[in-house]
């Protein structure tokens, strides 16, 4: 009953109330300096529940407070220098607004655990339908198209072309920074061939009119 009597609470009620009000799928952690490194502890889960207890609010050596989008999404962090309260609330709101603006919006009430299971099922279904396999074992798919055979490309590329803005985001990474002279030359040859074929197709379509 008296164990936290002499400990200072590092976070005020205004900050806690705001954290409670964050949309679902955002989780919050606090980081404590331990032995020269930062150790993270949960404050709020993705379902909107405060999971921290009284001991957590009185933790010592807290160095930062972080809001995360889902399990592996982006995050925003603010430093803890004393007690987080009304004066720090605007700073935290700005950090969260920046993160929220970069994250997809959802009105779904599905629980985080169920959503994560759905994400894994989607990954499995993409691999099943395209008969391909990502070399990355997380939920995201990383596909090495340049190292794949033509059959693999013929199955995957038409699907990627169908995934519009309402679908899961698709990012194409063309790695130029570490390219060799041979790779640059081969790519320039392919660009020339692509440009010739594209222009020929345009002229052909014009002639048809």
N, C-alpha and C positions, 0 to 999 in steps of 0.2 A: 504493500500500500504506500509506503514512504520511499521506495527505492529511487523514484525520479524527482524527489522533492528538491534536491540540490542541483539537478541537471536543467540546463536551459533548453527549451524547445526551439529547434532551429527553423521551424516553419509555422507561420501564423494561420489563424482560422480563415481569414479572407482568401489566402492562397489555397488552402485545403478545399474551401467551398468552390473556388473556381475550377480546380482540378476535377472535382466531382462532376462539374457541369460539362466537361469536354465530351464531344461526340463519341459514340462507340467506335471501336477499333483503334483508338489511341490509348497507349499505355504509358505510364509514368514511372520512372525509376529515380532513385537518388544514389549518389556515388560518395563513398567514404574513403578517405586516405588511410591505407593500412600498409605499414612496412614499405613505404616508398612507391606504392602503386594504388590505383583506384579500384575499389570493389563495388559492384552495382547491386542494389537491392530494390525489390518491387514496392511501389507505392500504390499504384492503381493498375488494374488489369484491363484487357481489351473489351470486356463486357461492361466497363464503367464502374466496377466495384473497387472501393478502397480496401486494399489487402494489408496495408500497414497497420500495426498496432501502436499502442502508447509508447512502447520502447523505441519504435522506429522514429516517432516524432521527437524523441529526446536523444537521438543518436549523436555521438560525438564525432568530430572531425569530418563533418559533411562538407564536400567541396563543390558539388554541382547537383542540379536538378534537370532531368532530361525527359522530354516527351517524344515518344516513338510512334510511328505509324505501323501497326501490325507487328509481326515477328521480325521481319527482315527489311522493313521499309526505312525511309529516311527519318532523321531525328533532328531536334533542335535542343540546345543545352544552354542553361544560364548558370553562372557561378554563384556560389553561396558564400557570402562574406558577412557573417553575423546571422541575423534572423530574417528570413524572407517574410515580408508582410505587405502592407498596403503600398509602401514605396516601391516595392519590387514587382508588384502585380502588373503594372503597365508593361514593364520589360518582358515579363513572361507572356503576356497576351500578344505582344508584337512577335515574339519568337514563335508562338503557336500559330498565329495568323499566317506567317510566312510558310510554315510547314503545311498547314491545312490547304493553302492555296496551291501547293504542289502535288497534293494527294487526290486521288479520285474520290468523287462524292458518291454516297450511297444512302438510300433510305431504307435499306433492308434491316430487319430486326433479328436476323440470324445470329446465333451466338458465335463467338470467335472460334471455338473448337470445331464447330460444324463447318464454318467457312474454310478453315485450314484443311479440313478433310476434303471439301469440294475442290480446293486448289490442287491437291495431290491427285484427285480423280481426273481433273482436267488435264494435268500433265500426262497421266497414264493414257488417257484417251487420245491425245494428240500423237503420242508415240505409237499407239495401236493402229490408228487410222492411216498414218503416213508410213507405217512400218519402218520407223527410224528410232534411233536411240541417242539421247544427249550424252556428251562425255562428262557433264556436270551432274552430280547426284542430288543437288538440292531441288527445290520446287521449280525454279526457273529452268528454261531450256536454253542451252548454249549449243549451237549447231555450227559445225565447221563445214560450210558449203564448199569452200575452195578445195578442201581435201576429200570431198565426197565424189562418188561416181555419178554418172549422168542419170541413172535410174533414181538415185536418192534425190537429186535436184528436181527431177520431173515430178516427184511426189510431193516435195515440200514447198517449192516456190509457188505453185498455184494456190495453196492454202494461205501462205503469207500475204498474197495479193488480195485475199478475201477479208482479211482482218482489219476492218476499219476502225474509226475512232470509238465506237461503242464496244469494241472487243478488247481483249487484253493487249497492252502496249507491245509493239514489236519494234526493236531497235536494231538497225544494221550497223555493224562495226567494221569499217575498212581500215585495217592496221597498216599505216604508212610509215610511222616513226622509225620502225626497225627494219624496213625493207632493204634488201640487197640490190645491187645494180642489176643483177639478172632478173629479179622479181619486178623491178621497175620497168625494165625493157619489155618483159613479157606482158605486163599490164598495159603499157602504152600500145603494144601491138593489138591487144584485145579491144582497147578503146577505139583505135582506128577502124578495126573491122566493124565494131558496133556502130560507129558514126556512119560508115558507108552503108550498112544495111538499113539503118534508121532513115537516112536520107533517101535511099532508093525506095523504101516503103512509102515515104511521104509523096515522092514524085509519082509513084504508081497510083496512089489514091487520088491525087490531083487530076491525073490523066483520065480517070474513070468518070469524073464530073465534066 
